[in-house]
């Protein structure tokens, strides 16, 4: 295989520029770098704080930064970025400036697509110890579904927009939260054709295990019957179900008695990131770059320790085996993520590993 034989698409977080809402919730000038910079280690060998290398503590309002990110990703075989998109209903959107400027300026000359992060923002997930809702995800009705489409029409019309089977690739983070996903998909397909576009290729992202304990095959059949073209399973927490009684007891002691974060080995977790359905044409697997939520949630966070280029490379190798027999257009692999720094979930170079994760990724593809 080479870079042209696999389609690596990296999720891209736009929260690296100030917005009025974050100023109000967290203080003037807050960005994701605020959490990254104040992080501290909780145990011996805990890699915190993470310090960016090549690009520094960047501001995504600066076009040169966006150009540098694209050049770096392209150099190591990534096809494009998948921008997280925040639409809360009735025209309320957040963190849309980077993508809006990418579309308006025509730069960087680098493919992109969009993932709708359709969930409420709660304090705990974003650095508070309570679960106060900061902003609620709403679904006002069919008029909002149409308004949402036209908000994204300039991006959909862009020649750089990533396609699968010549259809616009669009990911929905929480498909089961949509009140009527079938109606949503059908209307957007109609609007796409009405506006001179080919159909949209809808991908449902599903966190496994699901809250309602549905199996992956059930989820796949349900979602494709609703009109989704493919499913992306995130099996980040599957390995928790495979812990022994002793491991669970040890973890409770660590968190409840000593007040430390949950800590698990990366090399063990990623063995469960690949699943039995990933070889299917319309199941797109994921590569997990790491995880450490303590910059946001402190001792309540979860840490994957010993995240090294070697174990990352083994994870990449297993994932490539799942797609090698698919048609080239559907050899899609989502990378989680390009720049989720406050979750320890990024490919961008840091001061410890520099380019080693990117080099490992490129090496596994070329081999």
C-alpha positions as CSV (number, residue, x, y, z in Angstrom):
1,X,0.0,0.0,0.0
2,X,1.0,3.6,-0.3
3,X,-0.6,7.0,0.6
4,X,-3.0,6.7,-2.3
5,X,-4.3,3.3,-1.3
6,X,-5.9,4.2,2.1
7,X,-8.0,7.2,3.0
8,X,-6.9,8.6,6.4
9,X,-9.3,11.3,7.6
10,X,-8.4,13.1,10.9
11,X,-10.9,14.6,13.3
12,X,-10.1,18.3,13.8
13,X,-11.0,20.4,16.9
14,X,-11.6,24.1,16.2
15,X,-11.5,25.2,19.8
16,X,-8.1,27.0,19.6
17,X,-9.4,30.6,19.3
18,X,-11.4,32.7,21.8
19,X,-15.2,33.1,21.5
20,X,-17.6,35.2,23.7
21,X,-19.3,32.1,25.2
22,X,-16.0,30.7,26.4
23,X,-15.0,34.1,27.8
24,X,-18.2,34.0,29.8
25,X,-18.0,30.4,31.0
26,X,-14.2,30.2,31.7
27,X,-12.7,33.7,31.7
28,X,-11.4,36.2,29.2
29,X,-9.3,34.6,26.4
30,X,-10.0,31.0,27.2
31,X,-9.2,28.4,24.5
32,X,-8.3,24.7,24.7
33,X,-4.7,25.7,25.4
34,X,-5.8,27.1,28.8
35,X,-6.6,23.5,29.9
36,X,-3.5,22.1,28.2
37,X,-1.2,24.6,29.9
38,X,-2.5,24.2,33.4
39,X,-2.4,20.4,33.4
40,X,-0.3,18.6,36.0
41,X,1.0,15.0,36.5
42,X,-0.9,12.8,38.9
43,X,1.5,9.9,39.2
44,X,5.1,9.0,38.4
45,X,5.6,8.9,34.7
46,X,2.4,10.7,33.9
47,X,3.1,12.8,30.8
48,X,1.7,16.2,31.7
49,X,1.6,19.0,30.7
50,X,1.8,18.3,27.0
51,X,3.7,21.0,25.1
52,X,3.2,21.5,21.3
53,X,6.4,21.5,19.2
54,X,6.3,22.6,15.6
55,X,3.2,24.8,15.7
56,X,3.4,26.0,19.3
57,X,0.3,27.3,21.2
58,X,-1.4,28.4,18.0
59,X,-4.5,30.5,17.2
60,X,-6.7,29.1,14.5
61,X,-7.7,32.6,13.4
62,X,-4.2,32.8,11.8
63,X,-4.3,31.5,8.1
64,X,-0.6,30.5,8.2
65,X,-1.3,28.1,11.1
66,X,-4.0,26.4,9.1
67,X,-1.7,26.1,6.1
68,X,1.1,24.6,8.3
69,X,-1.3,22.0,9.7
70,X,-2.4,21.0,6.3
71,X,1.1,20.7,5.0
72,X,2.2,18.6,7.9
73,X,-0.8,16.3,7.6
74,X,-0.4,15.9,3.8
75,X,3.3,15.1,4.2
76,X,2.5,12.0,6.3
77,X,-0.3,10.6,4.2
78,X,-3.5,12.1,5.7
79,X,-6.1,12.8,3.0
80,X,-8.0,15.5,4.9
81,X,-9.4,17.0,8.1
82,X,-12.9,16.3,9.4
83,X,-13.9,19.5,11.2
84,X,-16.1,19.2,14.3
85,X,-19.2,21.3,13.7
86,X,-21.4,22.7,16.5
87,X,-25.0,23.5,15.6
88,X,-27.3,23.7,18.6
89,X,-30.5,24.5,16.8
90,X,-32.3,27.7,15.7
91,X,-29.1,29.0,14.1
92,X,-27.0,28.8,17.3
93,X,-23.5,27.7,16.4
94,X,-20.1,27.9,18.1
95,X,-16.4,27.6,17.0
96,X,-17.4,27.9,13.3
97,X,-14.8,30.6,12.4
98,X,-11.9,28.3,11.3
99,X,-13.9,26.3,8.8
100,X,-15.8,29.4,7.6
101,X,-12.5,31.1,6.8
102,X,-11.1,28.0,5.1
103,X,-14.2,27.9,2.8
104,X,-14.2,31.6,2.2
105,X,-10.4,31.9,1.5
106,X,-10.0,28.7,-0.5
107,X,-7.0,27.9,1.6
108,X,-5.4,25.6,2.5
109,X,-5.6,23.5,-0.6
110,X,-6.4,20.5,1.5
111,X,-9.5,18.2,1.5
112,X,-12.0,18.5,4.3
113,X,-15.4,17.2,5.5
114,X,-17.7,17.9,8.4
115,X,-18.8,16.0,11.5
116,X,-21.8,17.3,13.5
117,X,-21.1,17.1,17.2
118,X,-24.8,17.0,18.1
119,X,-24.7,16.9,21.9
120,X,-25.1,19.4,24.8
121,X,-22.0,20.9,26.4
122,X,-21.9,20.0,30.1
123,X,-19.5,21.4,32.7
124,X,-18.0,18.1,33.7
125,X,-16.9,17.2,30.1
126,X,-15.4,20.6,29.7
127,X,-13.5,21.0,33.0
128,X,-16.0,21.5,35.8
129,X,-16.7,19.1,38.6
130,X,-20.5,19.5,38.2
131,X,-22.8,18.5,35.3
132,X,-24.3,21.9,34.6
133,X,-25.4,22.3,31.0
134,X,-23.5,25.1,29.4
135,X,-25.4,25.0,26.2
136,X,-28.1,22.6,25.2
137,X,-28.4,20.7,21.9
138,X,-31.9,21.2,20.6
139,X,-33.9,19.9,17.6
140,X,-36.6,22.6,16.9
141,X,-38.1,20.9,13.9
142,X,-38.1,20.5,10.1
143,X,-37.5,24.2,9.6
144,X,-34.2,24.0,11.5
145,X,-33.1,20.9,9.6
146,X,-33.4,23.0,6.4
147,X,-31.7,26.0,7.9
148,X,-28.9,23.8,9.1
149,X,-28.3,22.5,5.5
150,X,-28.1,25.9,4.0
151,X,-25.6,27.0,6.7
152,X,-23.3,24.3,5.4
153,X,-24.1,24.7,1.7
154,X,-21.0,26.8,1.0
155,X,-18.8,24.1,2.4
156,X,-20.7,21.3,0.6
157,X,-20.2,23.2,-2.7
158,X,-16.4,23.5,-2.2
159,X,-14.3,21.5,-4.6
160,X,-12.1,20.4,-1.7
161,X,-15.0,18.6,0.1
162,X,-14.2,14.9,0.7
163,X,-16.5,12.4,-1.1
164,X,-17.2,8.7,-1.0
165,X,-18.7,7.2,-4.1
166,X,-18.8,10.8,-5.3
167,X,-21.2,11.7,-2.4
168,X,-20.4,14.3,0.2
169,X,-19.1,12.7,3.4
170,X,-20.9,13.9,6.5
171,X,-20.6,12.3,10.0
172,X,-23.2,12.5,12.8
173,X,-21.7,12.0,16.2
174,X,-24.9,11.0,18.1
175,X,-27.3,9.5,15.5
176,X,-29.6,8.0,18.1
177,X,-30.2,11.5,19.5
178,X,-31.9,12.7,16.3
179,X,-35.7,12.8,16.8
180,X,-36.3,11.6,13.3
181,X,-33.0,10.6,11.6
182,X,-34.8,9.2,8.5
183,X,-36.6,12.5,7.9
184,X,-33.4,14.4,8.4
185,X,-31.5,12.4,5.9
186,X,-34.2,12.4,3.3
187,X,-34.6,16.2,3.5
188,X,-30.9,16.8,3.2
189,X,-30.7,14.5,0.2
190,X,-33.5,16.4,-1.5
191,X,-31.9,19.7,-0.7
192,X,-28.5,18.5,-2.0
193,X,-30.0,17.5,-5.4
194,X,-32.0,20.8,-5.5
195,X,-28.8,22.8,-5.1
196,X,-26.9,21.0,-7.8
197,X,-25.0,18.6,-5.6
198,X,-24.6,14.8,-5.6
199,X,-26.1,13.0,-2.7
200,X,-24.7,13.1,0.8
201,X,-22.8,10.0,2.2
202,X,-24.1,9.9,5.8
203,X,-21.9,8.2,8.4
204,X,-23.2,7.4,11.9
205,X,-20.7,7.4,14.7
206,X,-21.5,5.0,17.5
207,X,-19.9,4.7,20.9
208,X,-19.5,1.1,21.9
209,X,-20.8,-0.2,24.3
210,X,-24.0,1.7,23.6
211,X,-26.1,3.1,26.4
212,X,-29.0,0.8,25.5
213,X,-26.6,-2.2,25.2
214,X,-27.4,-2.8,21.5
215,X,-24.9,-5.0,19.7
216,X,-22.9,-3.7,16.8
217,X,-24.8,-5.7,14.2
218,X,-28.1,-4.4,15.6
219,X,-26.8,-0.8,15.4
220,X,-25.5,-1.3,11.9
221,X,-28.8,-2.8,10.6
222,X,-30.9,-0.1,12.4
223,X,-28.9,2.8,11.2
224,X,-28.5,1.7,7.6
225,X,-32.2,1.1,7.4
226,X,-32.7,4.7,8.5
227,X,-30.7,5.9,5.5
228,X,-27.1,6.1,6.9
229,X,-24.6,4.9,4.3
230,X,-21.9,3.7,6.8
231,X,-21.1,3.4,10.5
232,X,-18.0,4.4,12.4
233,X,-17.7,2.4,15.7
234,X,-15.7,4.0,18.5
235,X,-14.8,1.1,20.9
236,X,-12.9,3.2,23.3
237,X,-14.5,1.7,26.4
238,X,-14.9,-1.9,25.3
239,X,-11.8,-2.9,27.1
240,X,-13.3,-1.8,30.4
241,X,-15.7,-4.8,30.1
242,X,-12.8,-7.2,29.9
243,X,-11.2,-6.2,33.2
244,X,-10.8,-8.8,35.9
245,X,-12.4,-8.5,39.4
246,X,-9.0,-7.7,40.8
247,X,-8.4,-5.0,38.2
248,X,-11.8,-3.4,39.0
249,X,-11.2,-3.5,42.7
250,X,-7.7,-1.9,42.3
251,X,-9.2,0.8,40.1
252,X,-11.9,1.6,42.8
253,X,-9.2,1.9,45.4
254,X,-7.1,4.2,43.2
255,X,-10.0,6.6,42.4
256,X,-12.2,6.5,45.5
257,X,-9.6,6.2,48.3
258,X,-6.5,7.9,46.8
259,X,-8.3,10.4,44.6
260,X,-6.3,9.6,41.5
261,X,-7.4,9.3,37.9
262,X,-8.3,6.0,36.2
263,X,-5.2,4.7,34.5
264,X,-5.1,2.0,31.9
265,X,-2.4,0.7,29.4
266,X,-2.8,2.1,25.9
267,X,-1.5,-1.1,24.4
268,X,-4.4,-3.1,26.0
269,X,-7.1,-0.7,25.2
270,X,-6.4,-0.4,21.5
271,X,-6.6,-4.1,21.1
272,X,-10.4,-3.7,21.4
273,X,-10.6,-0.7,19.0
274,X,-10.9,-3.1,16.1
275,X,-14.1,-5.2,15.7
276,X,-15.6,-8.0,13.7
277,X,-17.6,-5.7,11.5
278,X,-14.6,-3.4,10.4
279,X,-13.9,-5.5,7.3
280,X,-17.3,-4.6,5.9
281,X,-17.4,-2.1,3.1
282,X,-19.7,0.3,4.9
283,X,-18.0,0.1,8.4
284,X,-15.2,2.7,8.7
285,X,-12.8,1.9,11.5
286,X,-10.9,4.3,13.7
287,X,-7.3,4.8,14.9
288,X,-7.0,6.1,18.5
289,X,-3.9,8.2,19.0
290,X,-4.1,8.3,22.8
291,X,-6.2,9.5,25.7
292,X,-5.7,11.7,28.8
293,X,-8.7,13.7,29.9
294,X,-7.1,15.1,33.1
295,X,-6.3,18.6,31.6
296,X,-10.1,19.1,31.5
297,X,-11.4,17.0,34.4
298,X,-8.4,16.7,36.8
299,X,-8.5,13.6,39.0
300,X,-11.8,12.6,37.5
301,X,-10.3,12.0,34.1
302,X,-9.1,8.8,32.5
303,X,-5.5,8.2,31.3
304,X,-4.1,5.8,28.8
305,X,-0.5,5.3,29.9
306,X,2.5,4.2,27.9
307,X,1.2,5.6,24.7
308,X,4.2,5.1,22.5
309,X,4.9,5.1,18.7
310,X,5.5,1.4,18.8
311,X,2.1,0.4,20.3
312,X,0.5,3.1,18.1
313,X,2.1,1.4,15.1
314,X,0.7,-2.0,16.1
315,X,-2.7,-0.5,16.3
316,X,-2.4,1.1,12.9
317,X,-1.2,-2.2,11.4
318,X,-4.3,-4.1,12.7
319,X,-6.6,-1.3,11.4
320,X,-5.0,-1.4,7.9
321,X,-5.7,-5.1,7.7
322,X,-9.4,-4.4,8.2
323,X,-9.6,-2.2,5.1
324,X,-7.1,-3.7,2.6
325,X,-9.6,-5.8,0.8
326,X,-12.2,-3.1,0.4
327,X,-12.7,-1.0,-2.7
328,X,-10.3,1.9,-2.7
329,X,-13.0,4.5,-2.3
330,X,-14.2,2.8,1.0
331,X,-10.8,2.3,2.6
332,X,-11.7,5.1,4.9
333,X,-10.1,5.2,8.4
334,X,-10.9,7.9,10.8
335,X,-8.0,9.2,13.0
336,X,-9.0,10.2,16.5
337,X,-7.7,12.9,16.5
338,X,-5.5,15.5,14.8
339,X,-5.4,18.1,17.6
340,X,-7.5,17.1,20.7
341,X,-4.7,18.3,23.0
342,X,-6.7,18.5,26.2
343,X,-7.7,14.9,25.8
344,X,-4.2,13.7,25.0
345,X,-5.6,12.7,21.7
346,X,-3.6,14.2,18.9
347,X,-1.1,13.6,16.1
348,X,0.5,17.0,16.0
349,X,4.1,17.0,17.2
350,X,4.9,17.6,20.9
351,X,8.2,18.1,22.6
352,X,8.5,14.5,23.7
353,X,7.7,12.5,20.6
354,X,8.1,15.2,17.9
355,X,7.2,13.6,14.6
356,X,7.4,9.9,15.7
357,X,3.7,9.2,15.7
358,X,3.3,10.7,12.2
359,X,6.4,8.8,11.0
360,X,5.0,5.6,12.4
361,X,1.7,6.2,10.6
362,X,3.4,6.8,7.3
363,X,5.7,3.8,7.7
364,X,2.8,1.4,8.4
365,X,1.0,2.6,5.3
366,X,4.1,2.3,3.1
367,X,4.9,-1.2,4.4
